Amino acid sequence: MTLPPDFTLLQVVPELETGGAEQSTIDVARAVVRAGGTALVATRGGRMTARLESDGGRLAQMPVQTKNPLTMLGNAARLVALIRQEKVSIVHARSRAPAFSALWAAHVTGTPFVATYHGVYKARSSLKRWYNAVMTRGDLVIANSDYTRDHVLAEHGVAPEKLVTIPRGVDLERFDPAFVPLVRVDALREAWAAPADGRTRILLAGRLTRIKGHLTIVEAARQLAAQGRSDFQILFAGDDQGRTGYAAEVQAAIDAAGLADVVRIVGHCDDMPAAYLLADFAILPTLVPESFGRAAVEPQAMGRVVIASNHGGVTETILDGVTGWLAPVGDSDAWAAALAHAIDLGPGKRQEMGVAGRKRARQLYSAEAMCAATLAAYEALLKVRAE
């Protein structure tokens, strides 16, 4: 992919800690640099900053995560100065609060504005709908799945020609079983107290927040244990991001059910490829629909089957009964049955399904394809602007 001469992209995202929007930011920044452009990211910062900079991107640190109106106004002024100083070609916002500052700055400087609708935002009032609609007020809206695209069309009445679906991508160089040495898996096994004892390992990867469905899984595990099963262990890998109350609630539920060694909260993980290889299969029991669900695609890229809640974007990325299974949302009885089925299926059949999932993930959900489509959208937008 070639970019116009002196192309400079400014992405605006609240933080660079963890998550799908943040990973897409890193991926696109790297693609721009590789194509000969300049990649700037305005953000509060976070643990992924080192990856941005190692890929050749540049951090423009500012408090864009805030919803304070005065600070947002200050951010808009800072972004105007940055756009003019760096001769920014396109501004790309990836979250609602910073989108207000970024949109204003883009308008003031006459810079094309793109926004990615990373989630299906609920609106219970006209004010909230107005707030959400900031993501649709620029020149181009990117939806990260057809599920998200349908929501944007229905909720905001956006002209279809202004909206493009670009599924999130997975870094298939990073998420490749052949490139993950056993020593990395063993390091996690030791850190997480997950010995090779014959138990089936099940991984729930995602932020420790209520909507991810941890409590549904604790109850499902309690039911399996009550049936006399001791052949599995479930690992919750993810950052609580300050939600210590919810983390304590989950741990209390684990302890009350007598599952201390069966269900473990292992915290943030920097080596997800190794985590998926440590696991025998992955789960995504979300209570709220994921607009895309990278945590359903990454394990498939690593050859692992996935069980996910039957809603949202994962219904596009998982083929039920072929690359994984879809289970009823929040139904702990059904999840207990689904977990038991996947465990009892055995490693041979799970591996067969995992091969199918890996093949499909590589065909449809590569970060390279996502970045190529995004850069093509930038190029088309600039061409329209130039006419």
Secondary structure, DSSP 8 states (H G I E B T S, - for coil): ----TT-EEEEE-S--SSSHHHHHHHHHHHHHHHTT-EEEEEE---TTHHHHHHTT-EEEE--TT---HHHHHHHHHHHHHHHHHHT-SEEEE-SHHHHHHHHHHHHHHT--EEEEE-S----SSHHHHHHHGGGGSSSEEEESSHHHHHHHHHHH---GGGEEE----B-TTTS-GGGS-HHHHHHHHHHTT--SSS-EEEEEES-S-GGG-HHHHHHHHHHHHHTT--SEEEEEE---TT-HHHHHHHHHHHHHTT-TTTEEEEE--S-HHHHHHHSSEEEE--SS--SS-HHHHHHHHTT--EEEESSTTHHHH--BTTTEEEE-TT-HHHHHHHHHHHHHHHHHHHHHHHHHHHHHHHHH-BHHHHHHHHHHHHHHHHHHHH-
